[in-house]
Amino acid sequence: MVAMSKIATGNGHGENSPYFDGWKAYETNPFHPTERPEGVIQMGLAENQLCFNLIKNWLIKHPEASLCTPQGVNKFKETALFQDYHGMPEFRQAVAKFMGKVRGDRVKFDPDRIVMSGGATGAHEMVAFCLADPGEAFLVPTPYYPGFDRDLKWRTGVELVPVNCESCNNFKITRNALEAAYVKVQEANLRVKGLLITNPSNPLGTVLDRDTLKSMVRFINDKNIHLIGDEIYASTVFMEPEFVSISEIIEEEDVECNRDLIHIVYSLSKDMGFPGFRVGIVYSYNDSVVSCARKMSSFGLVSSQTQHLIASMLSDDEFVNNFITESKELLFNRHKYFTWSLSQVGIGCLKGNAGLFIWMDLRKLLKEETFAAEMELWRVITNEVKLNVSPGSSFHCQEPGWFRVCFANMDDYTMKVALLRIRTFMLKNNEAMVPLKLCRPSSLKLSLSRSLSRRM
């Protein structure tokens, strides 16, 4: 057999993680309400399916936005031909405007700093290639998205060093934790090149407060290392406190920062529910990074047809304003109903206000406080309860018993089946607290009914 490369034969992709194993369990036996009612329900996919009717209605009203309709076919040749790697001007302008809109118009983004990439996956790898050499390290607060181990490490050769955060203070990122991780890297004779944060957090479903963001900016400025802000869930914040972007922090008078160290990763996969469109964005305040990223973007461009559609949609101010408002309400209603339902069977969750998932606390179900016990519980949930949820250890959480469960990637019927399975499982384990039918708040019923009526 002809020898292959180390990348091809290694385990750098990270598919041996239980995070991906849960996906495989779903793919081999996916739930279907009639054809496979005993199948695995996908609750490990952070996907926003709650707003598709809003998108569908806009597309029906604007057939010219698609090149595959009689109304849009006149643009086909122009769009099908070669486009500049920088992206269509109207696309970059629309995305820059949308980025500002989802941040409450408190900050403006320069279209000339918008660099395209094939989703946030490609954007993160692009930034890693620009900022670090193989063997150099990024600090990443825990728990963090398992895909980072693939996106930033696999092909670039960089290292990720966890910054340990604890449940006793709701996993807040502290300066002490950052300093401890920084010292650990130095003791390992590695060079720290940056700090990667996710705000809003995946998997916690929380936002970073202004003081914490300022502390991190001061930290990276003191150490002269880069700050990468993953803000792909910026528009999924559905209740207070509001989302604060790193782009706002660096404009405040009491914050001193070398802006060449600040970079934002964004996409439309979560905020708009378009993961299949592969629209990823790198926005850097560093001219050299923008220049280098544009050269690299030729390996992962967004298709011209997608750019055309996105530019048309995001240039419609009335649609964008309505979409942002409706999306927040739909996420709020689903999150409220889901967390309330879990509470009725004795399951607690970290208090969250953003994202497409819940950080679920199942520590009291562990036979012992070990990651081996967490994996045993996870296998039961996956193989017997038939739910694909993700164990906290796959997110590098330092405390066993936490699980991420996604709530926005399914219709209402599937959600009810999933909650029924959870209820049955908890009753079997003698953990149920109050029967659902005895104390269902009318406000929740109204919220869910209102949400359902809008999607019918």
N, C-alpha and C positions, 0 to 999 in steps of 0.2 A: 504493500500500500504506500502511495506517495505521501510523504510527510506534509502536514499542514502547519499553519502558523500557531504560535503560542496563544494568540487571541482566539483562534478557531477551536483549539483543543482544550482551553482552560475553562474555569468556572466563573469567569468574571461577570457574566450576564446576571448571575444571581438567581437562576431559575430553581435552585435547590431550596429556596426559602419557602416556609409554609404559606407565605403571602401568595405565591404563585401556585403552590400545591392546591390551595382552595379553589383557584380558578380552574385548575384541571379537573377537580371533582365536579364542578358545575358543568364544564364543557362536555364531560362524558355522560352526564345525566341531567340536562337542563329542565327546570320546571316549566310545564305548560298546563294551563287550567283544565284542558280537556284531554290532550294527547298524552301528557306525562304529569298528572297531578301529584305524584309522589316524588317528583324530581327535586333536585337541589335548587333552592332559590338563591339568586345572585345578590348577596348583600356585601360583596367585597369590591364593588365597582363604584367609584366616585363619579357618577354621571348624573347630569341634571336633565330628567325627562319631563319635568313638570310644566315646561313652557312651550312645548311643541305646537300647541294650538295657536299661540300668539305668532309664532314664526310662520306656520301654515297660512294663517289668515293674511299676513303681510305678503307672502309669495303669490297668493291668489289675486291680490289687488295690484301686484307689480310684476306681471309676467315678463316685462322687458328686462328685468334684472337677470333672468336666465338666458343663456345663449342658445338654449335648446327649445325655444318657443318661437312662433311666428313673429311675436313682438320684439324678440331680442336677437333674431338671427342676423340682422344687419351688422351687428357688432362682432359676429363670429370670426371673420377673417382677421380683423384688427387685433382681436384678443388672442387668437390662436398662434399668431406669429411671435417671434422672439421678443421677450420683454427684458428690460434692464434688470440686473441683479438687485438693484436698490428697491425694486418694487414699483408698481404703478403709483404715480403721485397722488391720485385720488384715493387709493387704498391707504397709503401711509397717512394722509391727512385725516381720513375718516377714523382710522384706528387711534391716532393721537388724540383726536377730539373725544372719542369714546372713553379712552383711558382717563381723561380729565373728568368726564361726566360721571363715571362710576366712583370717582373720588370726590364727588360733591362740587366739582369745578373750583376746588380750593387750590389747584395747581394746574399749570399748563404744560403740555408736552410738545416738543419740537418734532415735526414730521421727519426732519432730516436726520434725526437720531433713531428713527425706527428701523430696525434690521429684522428681516424675515427669517423664519426658520421653520422646519417641519415639526410643529408642535412644541410644547414646553420641553419635551425630551431632547429634541435637537438644540433648543435654545440653551439649555443647561450645559450640554456637552460643548457647545460653541464657546460659551463663557469660560469653561474650564480650560479649553485649549488656548484661549487668549491670555489667561491670567497665570497659569501654573505649568511647570514642567513635570514630567514623570517623577514620582517620589516625593513631591511637595504636597502640602496638606491644606485642607479646609476644615475649619471647626463647624460642627453642625449640632445645634441643640436637640436633645431627645425629648420625647419620641419624634422621629422624623419618617417621612415617606420612604418605604423600602426601595422604590425605584431609583432613588438617588445613588444607591450603591452601583446601579447599572449605568445610569445616565452620566454621572460625573467621573466614574472610575474605570469602567470597562475598557474603553479604547484610549483614554487619555493617560492612564497610569498614575493619576493623582490619588492621594489617600484622603479618607474622611475620618475625622476624629470626633467621637461623640462628646458633647457638652452635657453632662448629666444633670437633668432637672427632676424634681421630686413632686409627688402628689401632695405632700404636706403643705405646699404653698401653691397648689394648682398648676404645677409644672412651669412656674414662672422662671424666666431666664434672668439670672443674677450676674452681677459683675464678678462676684467671687467664683461662680461656676465657670465663667469664661476664663478667668485668670488661671484657675486650676487646670483646665484643659490645655491652655496655652503652655503652661509649665511642663505638663506631661509630654507634649509634642517636642519641646526643646530637649527634654531628658532622653527622648528616643532619637535624638539627632536628626529630626526632620525640620524642615522649614515651613512655617505657617504662612500661607499666601492669602488667606481670606476667611471670612465668616459667612456662612450661608444660613439665612433665616427664611421661614415660611410664614407669611402673614397675609390673611388669616391662616391659622395653623392646620395642617394636615398631619396628624389625625385628630387633634384636640378639638377642632371646631371653635376656637377662641381667637380673639384679636390681641395684638400686642398694644399695651397702653403707651401713651406718649412718653412717659418718664423712662420706661424700659427701652424704647427706641432711641431716646437721647443717650442713654447709658451705653448702648451698643455702638452708636456713632462715635462717642468719645473714646470707647475702647479701641475701635479699629483705627481711629485717627492717631491715638497714642502709640499703637503698635505699628502704624504705617502698613496696614494690610487692607485688602479689599473687603467690601460688604456687598454680597449678592442678595437682593430681596426678591424672593419668589412671591409674587402677588397675584397668582392666577385665580384666587378665590375672592378677589376684591369686591365684586358685586354680589356675593352671596351672604353678606352681612344683613341679617333680617331683623335684628333688634339691637338696642343699645348695649354696650358702648359702641360708638361708630368706628368705622375703619379709619386708621391713620396710616398713610403711605410714607415710606421712607423719603419720598420726594418732597413731602411737606416738611419733614423734620429738618432737612438740610437748608431750608429757607428761613428757619426761625433765627431770630437775632441772637439768642443766647447759645447757639450751637456753632462751634467752629469745626469745620471739616474740609479736608481736601476733596473736592468733588470728583477728582479723577479716580477716587477709590469707590465710587458708588455706581452700582449697576442693578437694573431691574429686569426680571424675567416675567413675561406676561403671555397669556394665550386667550383664545376664545373658547377653549374646550369646556371650561367649567361655568364661567359667567354667562355664556350664551348657549351652552349645551351642544357645542360643535366639535367634539373630539375627532370625528371622522374627517373634518376639513383640514386638520393638521395646520392650524394657524398659530404659530409661535412667534414671539417677539422678544428681541433683546433691545433694551433701552439703556444706553450707557451715557454717563456724563463725561466720559473719557474719550477724546477724539481718536486716540490711537486704537482703542478697543473697537470703536465704531468702524474705523477703516479696516481693521483686520477681520472683524466679524462679517463685514460685507463681502470680503473675498471668500470667506468660508461658507457664506450663505448659498453659494452656487451648488453645494452638496445637499441642500435641503430646502429648495424654494417652495413657496406656496404657489399652486397652479394659478395661471392667469384667469381662468374661469372662476375660481374661488375668490380671487382678489376683486374681480368685477362685481360679483354678487355681494360680497361683504361691503365693498365701498358704497354700493347703492343702498343697502339696508342701513348701515350705520350713519349714512348722511341724512337719513330721515329723522329729524329731531323729534317729531311727535311720536313716532314708533319707539325710538330709543327711550324717551322719558317714560312712556307707558310701560315698556318692557321692564325697565329697572324697577318701577313701582310694583307691577304685578308679580314679578319674579320674587321679590322680597316677601310679599304677602303669601304666595303659594309655599315658599320654603318655611315661613314662620308657622303656617297652619299645619304643615306636615310634621315639622319638628316638634311642635307642641303636642300634637296628638300622639306621636310615636313615643316621646319621652314619658308622657303621662301614662300611656298604656304599659310601658315597662315598669313604671313605678308601682302600678297596681299589682304586680306580681313580685315585688320586692327587689327590683333591679334598679340600682342607682347609676347615674351618669355624671360625668364632669359637666358643670354648668357651661353651656356654650351658646353662642349667638351667631355663628357663621358656618359656612361650609355645607357639605352634602352628606355629613356623617355625624355619628355620635360616638364619644369615647366612653364605652360601657364598662362598668365596674362589676366584674364577676369574681372578685377576690374571695368572697365568702363561700364560693362553690369549690374552691381548690381543696384537695385532700391534704395538701401541705403547701407551704409558701415557697414553691420552687418552680422553675421554668419547665421542668419535667412534668409537674402536675398541670401547669397551664397547657402544655401540648396534649396531655391526656384529655383534658376537658375540651380542647379545640377539636380533637378527633371525634369525640362524641357528638359535638354540635354539628360537625361536617358530615359524618357518616350515618348518624342515627336521627338527629333532628332535621338533617338535610338543609342546613343553612350555611352558605359560604360567608363566614365572618372572618376577620383577620386578627390573629393573636398579637398582643402588644410586643412580644419579643421580636417579631418580624419588623417592628418599627424602632427597635433598639431601646425599648422602654426598659428601665432598670428594675421595675417592680412587676412581678408576675401577677396575672389575673385581670389585666385590662384588655379590652377587645374593641376594635373599630367596626362599627356596623353602619352601612350606607342606607339612607332612607329615601333618596330622591330619584333612584334609578328604576322605579317600578310603578305600575299602576295601582289604584286603590285596592283592587281585588287581591292582587299578589301581596300587597302590604298586609292586608287582613289575614291572609293565610300564614304569612310569616309570623305575625304577632300571635296567632292561635298556636302555632308550633312552639313558640317561646313559652307561652302560658302553660301548655301541656307539659313541657319539659320541666318548668319550675314547679308545677303542682306535683309532678312525679318525685321531685327532689325536696318536697315539703317546704318550698320557699314562698309560696303564694301568700299574700297578705290580705288583700281585700278583693272580693269578687267584682269583676268588671261591671256587672249589671246593677250593682247596688249603689255605686257612687259616681256615676259618669256625669261630670259637670256639664250643664246645659251650654255653657259658653264654648266648650270644646266641640260639642255636637253641632252647634251653629257654625263654628269656624270651618269644620270639616265639610258640612253640607254646602256652605257658601263656596268653598274651594272646589268641591265636586261639580257644582252647577256651572262654574265658569269653564270647566274643562269638557263638559258634555256637548 
